[in-house]
Amino acid sequence: MAVLEAAWGADLDRTRVIVGPDNAMATFKFDLPAPPSLAWDYLTSPARRLTWQAGATAIDESTTGRRGVGTTNHCV
């Protein structure tokens, strides 16, 4: 449990950068024929991303086994 608690603490201590709509370079808003949870899964899952991101040939997850620091994207 200590490892999980340490990881949680490290995540909480990270500096977060939040860009609101007024400061964004561009924003896109549209309706999808899918529930939000499924759309989010396609957007954030490395395995699913290969089905929609043009030019991506592989996505290697970080050593933690999840997308984050250390994740590498391979493009043509």
BELWO-V903661 format. One record per helix or strand. SS is the DSSP state (a for helix, b for strand). FROM is the first residue (numbers start at 1). TO is the last residue. If there is no record, write none. Layout:
BEGIN
ss->[SS | SS]
from->[FROM | FROM]
to->[TO | TO]
END
This chain:
BEGIN
ss->[a | a | a | b | b]
from->[2 | 36 | 46 | 56 | 72]
to->[13 | 44 | 49 | 60 | 75]
END
